[in-house]
Amino acid sequence: MSEKITIYDIAKELNISAATVSRALNKNPKISESTIMLVLDTAEKMNYKQNRLALALRSGKSGNIGVIVPRINTNFFGSVIRGIEEELHPNKYNVIICQTHEDENREIENINTLLDAQVDGIMISITNESKKNEKIIHRVLEKNVPLIFFDRKKNIDGVSSITIDDFKAGYMATKHLIDQGCTKIAHLSGDQSLEIYENRFKGYQKALLDHGFPFIEEYVIRSKSNLEEGALVTKTLLQLETPPDAIFSASDFAALGAIQELKSQGFTLPQDFCVVGFGNEPFTKFMELSITTIDQSPQEMGKMAAKVFLEQMNSSDNFKIEKKIVLNPILHIRKSSLRNPE
């Protein structure tokens, strides 16, 4: 194995001082452009690799960004991360990805680990159970580390966020079902202590009232974002004295579980029953019975989160920039709900 090339090897090759080589590699304005180019060219030919840790200690920047998500095995969070990386990679930032698995203690551990690693910023979509993380979030702010929420957020002064208009999304989904002739629309809600699920529910409720339909409390059931839960709560809805004829689910996975349960009980979709999901996961498009769903523009959300971070880092007052960016939801109408062509 060949020995690692150092600045002293480059200095010896060019017959200049190691200090000059170091300044040239860091493009110090006191070094002439011709010398900088000569050093960079020689460093490349000799396969010299700069010590990132040493650079971080000198510059105060690690070049690393922490991204915390509940899980990465969904198209939504995978696409957000892709958007973040596409925006940050050309700016020489690396992304460190952490998962919480909806565990608040792991969320706190992730934040502490990223702070100990001296990341330049943290982007986070909080867990369903984020009720005791105020202390760690304020530790981030006290350390002057830029913090940006995406999708799931807390409302904290001085902290930027990128979300979609969840109220509008809930309204759009419910109005679409009404337009298809549905009159008894149920809602599979997430944990409404999270703002995104609360707003989707409020949009659902407002659409019903605006179109002259009563709000029926027993039609709203909290459901986790998985097939099993979607099927279970759908079975409960169908056992009501007056069962619904449509479901707006705050999750595509719960919507798929609902569809499977409906089919097992002999319902034909969309003739007997209509279903709308949320998230535009890839399977919603490619199923034989494609699922109507709300697109959250996750890649754009990731790009916007990265742009806000870069704006903070490039500003002379970088840590006091606060932006609340709200993206528009998109309704993709497919077979699971389409009775009347719109």
N, C-alpha and C positions, 0 to 999 in steps of 0.2 A: 504494500500500500504506500503510495507516495505521500511525502510529508505535506502538511497543510501550508499553503503559501501565505506569507505575512506581508505587512507593509514594508518590513525590512528587506525582504527579498526583492520587492519592486524598487525600493530605494537603491539597492546594490546594482540592480540591472540598469537603472537610469543614471547612476552616479549622482544622486541627489539625496537630501536628508529625508529621514522617515517622517519628520514633522511636515515637510512639504508634500509628501505623498498623502498623508492623512488629510491635510487641508484641501488638496486637489480632489480627493475622493468625495469630500463633503462640499465641493464647489464653493470654497471660501472666496469671497470677492477680492481678497488680497492677492490671490494667485491668478496669473495671466491665463487667458482662455487657451492659448497654445499649450501651456504646461498641463492644464486640466485635461485637455484632449489627449495629450501624450500619455499621461498617467492612466486615464481610463482605458485607453487602447491597450496599453501594456498589461494592465490588470486583467483585462478580458483574455488576452493571449495566454497569460500565465494561470488562468482559471482561478483567480483570487475571489474569495467570498467574504464579504464584510460580516463582522460579528454583530448580529441583530441586537443582542443584549447590550453590548457596549454602545451601539448607536442609540438605543432607547435610553440608557442612563445619561448619555450626553445631551440628547435632545429633549428628554422629558416625555417622549412619545414612544409607545411600543409598536405602533402600526397594526395593532390588533383590536378588533371590535367584538364584543360579546353579544350574541343573539340568544335569547331565552324563549322557548316555545313550550306549550304543553306536551306536544308530541310531533315527531317529524314524519310519521307514517300516514299523513293525509296530503292530498294534493294541495290543499289550501296553504298549509304552513311550508310545505316544500317549495311552492311557487313564490311565497313571500321571501324565503331565504334566497332563492334564485335571483329575484329582483334586487335584493340587497347586495349580493355578490357582484352582479353585473354592473352595478353603479360604483361599488367601492374598489373593485379589483384594479381598474385603470388608474385609481388614485393611490395605489400601493398599500391598500389595507387588506389584512387577512381577517377572515370571519371565524370565530370560535362559537360553535353551536352547543347549547345545553338544553336538555329536556327536563321538565318537571314532573311529567306523568300525572298532572293535576294534584300534586302533593305540595302543599305550601312549605313544608319543612325543606323539601328539596329545592324549592324556589329560592328560599333564603340561603341555603348552602351554595347554590349556583351563583348568586349575586356576590356572596363573600369570596368565593373562589375567583371570580372574574376581577374583583377589586384587588385581591392579593396578587393577581397576575398583571396588575397595572394596565388594564385595557384602556383604550382612549375613549370608549363610550360603550353604553349598554342599550340595546333595543329589546323590548320585552312585551310579550303577550301574556298577561297574568293568568294564574290558575283559577279554576272555579272556586277554590277555597281560600282566596287571598283576603283574609280578614285580620291577620296579625303581622302584616309585612310593612306597616308604616315606618317602623324603626329602621329597618334595613334600607328602605327607599330613601329616607332622610340621610342615612350614612352615605349613600351615593351622591346626593346633592351637596353634602358637607365637604366631600372630597373634590368637588368641582368636576365630576365626571358627567358628561352629557348623558341624559336619560331620555329615551324616546319610547312611548307606548305605541303599539300597533294592534289593531283589531280590538282586543280586550284592554281596557285602561282604567286607571283611577284619575279622578279630577284633582290634580295637584298644581298649584300655582307655580309657574316657571318651567313646567314640564310639557314638552310638545307631544302631540298624538296624531296618528293617522288612522282613521276609521272609515267605514262607509256609513251612509245614512240608514241606520237599522230601522228607524221608525218608518221611513219612506218604503223600505223593503217590505216590512210587515204589512203595510197598507196596500202596496202593489200586489202582493201575493194573494191577500184576502179579496181585494176587488176583482182580481182575475177569476177567482172561484165563484164569486157572486155573478160575474158576467157569464159564466158557464151554466148558470141556473141553479147553483147550489144554494140551499137555504138554511142548512144546519151545519155550520162550519166549526170544527174543533181545532184546537191548537195544541201541538206538542211543544211545550216550552222548555228551554234550558233553565238553569238556576237564575232566577230574576234578581238575585243580589248582584249579579253582573249586569252592567249597564246595557251591554249589547242585547241580552235576552229580554231585559225589561223593556227596551225600546221596540224590539220586534213584537212583543206582546201588546204594547200600547198602540202600535200601528195597526195590528189586527183588530183590536177593540174599536179604534176610531173608524176604521172602514165599515165595520158592522153597523155602528150607530149612524154614520153618514148615509147609509143606504137603507135605513129603516128596519134593521134586524136587531133583535134584543141580544144583549150580552148574557150568555148562560155560563155561569161559573163552573158548572160540572163538565163543560166541554173543554176546559183548560187543564191539562195535566202535565206536570213536570216530567221530563224524560231525559235520560242520559243520551249521549250521542253514539248509540250503537244499535245494531240490528235487534238484539234480544230485547232491549228496553222498548224499542219502537213497536215490536210485535206485542209485548206484554200490555202496554198501555192502550194499544188499539183494541185488544181483546176486552179490556175494561170498558172502553167507550161503547163497544158494540153490545154490551150487556145492560146499558142504560135503558130505562123505560122508553125514552125517545132517543134512539141513537143518531149520531150525525150522518150526513151524506157526503162529507168532505173533510179533509185534514190539511192544515197548513203546519208543517213541521219546521222547527228552528234548526234542523239538521238533516242533511241528505241521508245519513246512515239510519237515523230513526225513521225517516220517510220510507226507506227501503224495507225496514222491518215491518212497518205498517202495511205496505203493499203485499208482502209475503203472507201476513196474517189475513188480510182481506181476501186474497186469492184462495187461501186454505179454507175459508168459510164460504166459498162459492160466489163471491162478488166479482163482477166484471168491471174493469176500469177502462175508460172513464164513464161508461154508461150508468152503472149503479153507484159509483163512488169515485170522487176525484181526490188526487193527492198532489201537494206541492211541497218540495223540499227547500233546502237552503245550503249553498256552498258551491254548487256546480262541480262536484267531484266527477272525475272522468267516467265512472260507471253510469252516471245518470244519462249520458248521451248514447252509450253503446248498448244498453239493454234492449231487448226486444220491445218491452214496454218502456220507452224512454221517459225519464222523470222531469217534469217541469220544476224549475229551480231558480234560485236567485244567485247570480254571479257577483262575487265580492271584489273582483279585480285584484287578486292577491299579488300578482307580479308588479302591478303598478303601485300597490300599497308598499311593497318592499322598496321599490325604487324611490318613492317619495320619502320614506323613512331615512334612507341613505342620503338623499339630497338635503334633508333638514340637518342631519348630522354634519355633513360637509360644510353647510352654510354656517353652522355654529363654530366649527373648527377654523374656518377661514375669516371669521368676523373678529374685529378687535375687541368686541364685547361678547365673545362667543357663548358664554354660558347663560346669558340673560335673554337669548332669543327664545320666544315661545310661539309655537304655531299649532293651531288646531285645524288640521286638514280633514275634510269630510268628502269622501268620494261618492259618486252616484252609483246605486245598485242597478243591476241589469236583470230583467226577468226573461228567462229562456223558456218559452212555452213549448211543451212537448206532449207526448201521447197520454201521460198519466192524468191529465186534466182537461185536454182539449176536446170539448163537445161541440163548441160553436166556433168555426174559424173566425179569427179577429182581424 
